[in-house]
């Protein structure tokens, strides 16, 4: 279902060191280390405070998917590396790095387009606000998308035909709205220690609290369960490790749904809190990298319901950026408290 770059990367490594699972896992681990180092550099440049950077990196590292996917050979870690490179290129404004990372990310996983869309919107609004237009950035974004467009022309669709025949089983839907609830819920589960720390910020606005609560009630119309194709072909009814843990620990359907609803409310509260903060900043004329991070999360949630599958692990692609956005908000809040 994915582009060819992932296979060329591991095939090249295999020709050098051998194709045993151990050798391929070493390569995957090296890519994971590179991704974490790059995230650490990005966090340091944005936050300028080691006391904030280290807890954020620790929260990422303790997430079971980050170290699990670092050991096993899947497309997630190479995809994450190039997505982080895209975000880093946006932050430093490097067109060449943006072009290369965009092309590579899209040729590993097509849904990496959420970063491309976010970057396009971010730079367009930046241009409208500052009347500064860098043609090189536009060229980088357009050219970065060309390799995937060529592949889609060859595939005559959005994915290789063999993958579509193997995996895409029609469930009568084109846009699966319940997937948004899955990602919002497990985003909150993944970030929960930080959400507790940031509760003073997130619980400031009563309107957001009420809106999040009311919207979370619609979860019961879109309960968490695996995608149709996963259930059909594997019999797995959960969407990943955290869902399996909650189900296995509680052992009761109603308790499970209550806990998932709570995290749904926490997820909406977090998302709306970030959006409200950025809208408030926009009204004062601000438009910066923090807005871009928020855009990546929003576009990710909009795009993923088009997918044929839903898994918690797909959050790995966006979790570092919503975490960074929260850390930026915490840093700003601490500074305002100190100055106050």
Buried (B, 14 or more C-beta within 10 A) or exposed (E): BBBEBBEEBBEEBBEEEEEEEEBBBBBBBBBBEBBBEBBBEBBBEBBEBEEBBEBBBEBBEEBBBBBBBBEEBBBBBBBBBBBBBBBBBBBEEBBEBBBBBBBBBBBBBBBBBBBBBBBBBBBEBBBEEEEEEEEEBBEBBBBBBEBBEEBBEEBEEBBBEEBBEEBBEEEEEEEBEBBBBBBBBBBBBBBBEBBEEBEEBBEEBEEBBEBBEEBBEEBEEBBBBBBBBBBEEEEBEBBBBBBBEBBEEBEEEEEBBEBBBBBBBBBBBBBBBBBBBBEEBEEEEEBEBBBBBBBBBBBBBEBBBEBBBBBBBBBBBBBBBBBBBBBBBBBBBEEEEEEE
